[in-house]
Amino acid sequence: MNTDDKIIKNKITEYKPIINDLIDELTYAIEKHPRFATNDHEALSILMEEVGEVAKDVNDKKDSEFIDKELLQVAAVSIRHIKMIRDKKQNEV
């Protein structure tokens, strides 16, 4: 492993706590809302609702903990949308 690879690996390690929080949020979202969108428009609507909540928290100058939580929800919705797209593509084969 060269020096650049080590630097990148160390940088990625910094994201592990966030990724663990994202996994927790994704698990919660799936348990709370087992049925996700059935098409891209519906998924986009859900995503935009979550992004709107981030914007509201930022504009209302809410504590960073609130913004962090909303951003994790945006990421969870995004991952579920990606999975929906990939599942549909796989079913077409």
N, C-alpha and C positions, 0 to 999 in steps of 0.2 A: 504494500500500500504506500503510495507516494505522499508527500506532504500535503498536497492539495486535497487528496482523498481523506486524509486525517482531519483536515480543517472542516471539510463538508460533513464528515461523520459527527464531529463534535457539535456542529451547528444543528444538525438533525436531532441530536440528543436533547437539545434545548426545547424541542417541540413535544417531546414525549408526554409531559404532564398535560399539555393541551389536547393531544391526541387521546389520552386516557379520559379526559373530561368529555371529549366529543363522543367517544364510545359509550360513556354513561348516558349522555344526552340522547344519542341515537337509540339506545336500549329503551330509555324512558318513552321516547316518541313512538316507537313501534308498539310498546305495551299500551300506551294511552290511545293511539290511533292506528290500530293494526291495518286498516284499509287506507292505502295512500291513493294518490291521484291515479286516474285511469288514462290520462292523456297529457300531453305537454302543456296545453292551455290551463288545465286544472292545477298541474304542478307549478306552473309559473305564478298562478294566482296565490297559491300557498306561500311560495317563496317571496313574492312581493309583499304579502302581508307581514311576514317576518322581517323583511328589510325595512318596511315602514315602521315597525316597532323599534328597530335600532335607531332609525332617524329621529323618531319621537324622543327616545331616551337621550340621544345626543343633544337635540334641540332644547330639551327640558333640563339639560345639564345634570342628568341623573348620575349617581355614583357609578364608577367604572364596573362594579360588580354586576349591576343591572345590564350594562352594555355588553359585558363579557357573556352573560347568560343568553342574551338575545342573539349575539353573534354565533354562539354554539348552536342555537336553534336554526339559524340560517344555514350553517354548515350541515347540520343533520338533514334538513329538507333537501339541500343540494345533493347529498349522498343518496337519499332515497329517490330523487329524480334520476340521477345517473343509473341507479340500479333498475328503475322502471324502464329506462331506455334500453339498457343492455338485455334485460329479460325479454323485451319485445323483439329485439334484434335476434336473440338466440331462438326464440319461438318461430321466427320466420324461416329459419334454416331447415 
